[in-house]
Amino acid sequence: VAFVRRILLANALYQNSEIEPNASVKKCCLSICLVLLPHIAEQKHITTEFLDDIISSASHSTETDRLELQEASFPVLQQVIKLFRYKKSEDGGRMLDLYDSQFSQAVTIGFQLNLTVSGGFLSSYLAFITDSLTSDSEACSHVFTVYLNGIKECKQRTSAYYSLATHLCAVSMKYSNVADMIHDFLVDLMPVFADVFY
């Protein structure tokens, strides 16, 4: 994991070196993350330092202007949510809640890309956030704002877009605070769905 961290976060091919890795090396490191994550998740006592490094590395890679790295980093973040969604931290809270700011930044970037690249992550993280609506509505409202801003600006009308939009609709039916927050968007969404059906 230290090797992955050095390549993706420190942008150094060797320790104490100024030689920068190229995109192919970085992409390979993101593939390594996908292999490492199940092994980390299987540990009885999860080494959060490793998870920190992988999430930070993948999040940092979403911020690049290299599409090939973004395409490789969003599946890593999606895999993190899949494997650690129900894991608890030492204080009894949800482990992944510690990474809200990094995931929120990835959501913002995800809506700026083709949703075929980021849609899986966006959908997984939205489902994860929805799970905690009753216990931590304040943190959730921030994330829903990020989603709302992203989906409002998104011009794509793909299956990923409709999946995210319908998920937001379903959540608003269940939680009145979300319905109040996204009411204007729901009104704007009606003609979009009408175009699908008519």
Salt bridges, closest charged atoms under 4 A:
ASP53 OD1 - ARG5 NE 3.07
GLU68 OE2 - ARG66 NH2 3.00
ASP97 OD1 - ARG94 NH2 3.03
ASP131 OD2 - ARG85 NH2 2.73
ASP184 OD1 - HIS183 ND1 3.48
